[in-house]
Amino acid sequence: MGANIIPLKGAGNVVANVTAGTSVTATLAIKAASGAVRYVDMPGGNGQATVASGEEAILVVVNTPANLVLFDPFQLTSETNNGVDYTLQLSGATV
């Protein structure tokens, strides 16, 4: 079980590539100065978006196993105790 929320710094064309040995889902969330948020899907872990000056960008990476995992917070198993292990290649922004 696990997720990472990574604030990104910078503006312009942001390109992200997430690779993992397990099934993960990655999304870029971009918040405009008006408060509106747009989400950029990253199929296969690859995505890009243009971030305007004054916008906030966040990369979200979530563990998404193929089969439903039953979760009991009082009795963790090896399946629920695994973190999110991935590699991120990023251009156009910094973390």
Stockholm file with secondary structure:
# STOCKHOLM 1.0

chainA/1-95         MGANIIPLKGAGNVVANVTAGTSVTATLAIKAASGAVRYVDMPGGNGQATVASGEEAILVVVNTPANLVLFDPFQLTSETNNGVDYTLQLSGATV
#=GR chainA/1-95 SS CCEEEEEEBCCEEEEEEEEESSCEEEEEEEECTTSCEEEEECGGGEEEEEECTTCEEEEEEEECCSSCCCCCTTSCCTTTSCCCCEEEEEESCBC
#=GC SS_cons        CCEEEEEEBCCEEEEEEEEESSCEEEEEEEECTTSCEEEEECGGGEEEEEECTTCEEEEEEEECCSSCCCCCTTSCCTTTSCCCCEEEEEESCBC
//
